[in-house]
Amino acid sequence: MTSLQRPVSVTTLAAMKRRGERITCLTAYDASLARVMTEAGVEVILVGDSLGMVVQGHETTLPVTLDEMIYHSRCVARGVAQAVGRKPLLLVDLPFMSYASVEHALHSAARLMKEGGAQMVKLEGGAAQVAVVQALTAQGIPVCAHLGLTPQSVHKLGGYKVQGRETEAAEAMLRDAQALQQAGADVLILECIPSGLAARMREALEIPVIGIGAGVDCDGQVLVITDVLGLSAQPPRFALDYAQIYGAPRQAIAAFIDDVRGGRFPQAAQCFS
């Protein structure tokens, strides 16, 4: 079996960072798009709690339940299994308040993996999540941390705003990232932060850093699929409607992957300073 045929794993992503190869990631919530993404060659599929907004029509991600995440993860896992080509890593969000304690986190993550087919779980928050990350990794559960704009904290943050612009906030975020890495996090997602801060964090960390609205100087990029396909009513500034440029979903997804690998996405219009 060649390296291109082996399923993408945590070690694959770590090796890509070392080689300077950019990681591609897209959200999926159903089997059909998961199959298309897999055949296009994406490295990571994220079953995001963004489904609360883009699938269910809620104003935030907060109403999404663990059972709903398991359902959509199971659908995506089937699509990946049906696809021809290298299998991407299946990353699944732990929804709001499903990891409020170590015990709760272990229970929720176990269900996502056993019932939903998840291969890595994602949680939001900084140093306050260190004990949870340590407990998950001690049980062999890969963890993706998420800093910057954390949608589950939207009410605390006062809305969907760029984070880390002030010096103190930027330094705190860097310390949080280092603490999460030390706790055992395998990947870090940075959302809506200044490009310069993301570049600093990428250089400071050994684990892969994947950006969404965090500039081009990350180890990879992730977008919500409805933004890529031009289906969002109010797409965020950091997104690009690839369907408007390339047409059909297969071509749009392939173009996103190609642009990330070639360093052509994001451009200045999708970045924050």
N, C-alpha and C positions, 0 to 999 in steps of 0.2 A: 504494500500500500504506500503510495507516494504521499509527501507532505500535503499536497493539494487535495488529496482524497480523504485524509484523516479529518475527523470532526474538529472544529475550532474549540479550543479549550482555554483555560486560564493561562497555561504555559505558552500557548500559541500567541496570545495577546502580549504577554511579557516579552516574548522573543521578537515580536513585531516592533515593540518600543525600542529594544536594543538595536535593531537593524535600521531604525528610522523609517519604518513602513507605516503609513497611516491606516488606522482602524476605521471601518465603516459600520454604522449602526443605524437602524431604522425601527420605529415602533410598528407593531402589527397586533391585530386583535382577532383575526380570523384565519382560517386555513388557506383560503385562496391567495391572499396577499403574502402570507408566509411562504407559500410555495414559489411565488414569483420572485420574492426577495432571495430565497435560497438559491434558486437557479441563476439569479443575477450575480451571486457571489458575495453577498454581504457577510461580514464576519460575526456580527452580533444582531440578534433580533430582541428588542425590548418590548415585553408586554407591559405597557405602562399604565399606571392608574389614570393617565390622561384619557383613558377610555371613558371615564366619568363625564368628561366634557365633550369629546369628539364622537362618542358612540351613544352615550345615554342622554346627552343634552343638558347636563348640570352646569352650573356656573363655576364650580370648583371641582377638585378631585376628591374632596372630603367624603361624599356619600358612598364611595365605592367600598364594597365589602370584600372580605377575604374569599368568600364563596364565589363572588363574581370574578375575582382575579384568577381563581383556580379554573373556572369554566373557560375563560378566554385563553388562558395558558394552555389548557388541554387542546383547544381548537387549533392554536398556533402550532403546537407540537405535532399534531396530525399532519398539518400542511407541510412542515419541515420533513417529516418522515416520508411523505409522498413525493417529494421533489427529487429531481435528478441533480447530483452534484454534491460538493462538500457541504456538510451540515454546519450551520452557524451555531454559536453558543446561544442558548435560550436564557435570557435575563428577565426576571419578573419582579415587579414592584411589590414590596410589602405595603399594603394600604394603610391609610391613616389609623393610628391607635392600635395597630396589630402587632406592634413591637414596643409597647410602653414599658415593659419590664423584660428582663432576661428570659423568664419562663414563658411569657407570652410570645416573645420573638422566636424562641426555639420551637414552640408549637406551631406558629404561623409558617415559619420557614419549612418545617418538616412537611406540612400539608401542601405547600406550593411545590415541593420537590416530589413527594410521593404521589400526590393526586394530580398535579398540574404539569409535571414533567420539567419543572424549572431546573436549570443547571447552575444558576447563580441568582441570589436575591439582592435587591437594591433597597437601601433605606436612606432617609434624609436626616441631616443634622450633623453637628460637629462633635466636639469633645464629649458632650453629654451622651453620645452613643458608643463610647469606647468599650464599656462593659458588655454591651450587646454584641458588638463586633467580635470581641474576644471570645464570647461564649459561642457564637455561631461558628467561627473558624476553628475553635477547639473541637467541634463536632464534625469537621470536614465540610462545612457549608461555605462555598465561595461567596464573598460579599463585595458588592459595588457600593461605595459611599457616594453621596450627592450633596454638594455644597453650592453656595451662591444663592440664587433664587430657588427656594425650596417650596414648591406649590402647596404642600400640606400645611405650611406655616403662613399661608397668604394673609390671614387675618392679623397675625402678629406682625408681619412685615408691612402691613398697610397697603397691600396691592401687589401687582406684578411689576416690580421695579428692578432696575439694575442694582446689584449689590457690590460692595467692596470698593466703592469710589474713594471713600475717606481713608486716610493712612491707617488709622487705628483699626478700622474694619478689615482692611486688606491684610494687616499683620495678623489679626485674630484668625482670619480664614486660613492663612498659611500655617499657623500653629495647629489649627483644627485638622488640616489635611495631614500634617506630619503625625499627629496623634492617632488618626485613623489608620494610617499606613502602619505605624508601629503596633497597633492593635490587631493587625492582620488583614485589613482591607486589600483586595486584589486589584481593584480598579476604582478610579474616581471620576465622577461626572461633575463638571462645572457648568452652571447655567447662569446666563445673563450677568457676566462680570466683565470688567475692562480687559481688553486684549493683553495689555502689558502685564497685568496681574496673573492672568492665565499662563502666560509664557514663563513668568517667574516660578509658578507652582509646578509647571511641567519640568523645569530644570531642577527643582529642589527635590522632586519625588522620584523614587525608583519604579513605582507602579504606573501603568498607563493612565493618562489623563485624557478623557473624552469631553469635548466641548459642545455646548449648544448655546449659541450667542456668546461665546467666549473667545472668539478670534481664531485665526488660522494656525497659531503657534501652539496647538495641542497635538496629542498623539493620535487623535481621531475625532470624528464628528458624528453627532446623532441629530436626527430631525424626526418630528412627528409626521407620519405618512400622509395624513390629510393635508398638511401644509405642502408637502412635496407634490401632491397630486392636485393642488388647487381647489380643494374641497372645503377649506376653512372659511367661515364667514368673515373673521377678522384675523388674518394670519399675522404672527408676530414679525417684528422687523428683521429678526435674525434668520427668518426662513426664506426660501426661494421656491417659486412655483415652477417646478421643472416640467409639469404637464403642459403648461402654456407654451413652453419653448419646444418640447420634444414630442408632445402628443400623448400617445397611449402609455398606460402605466408601466409596461415593461421597459419601454425606452426611457421614460422619466426616471425610473429607479436606477437603471443602468448608468444614466448620465450623472446622477448624484454620486454614485459609487466611483465613477471614473474621475469626477471633479475633485472629490475628497482625496483620492489617491494621488492625483496630480497636483495637489495644493492650490487648485483653482476655486475651491469653496472652503470657507466663506471668503467673500471679498469685503472691501471697506464698507459697503452699504449694509452688510449684515453684522457689523462689528460695533462695539461700544468702546469709548475711551474714558 
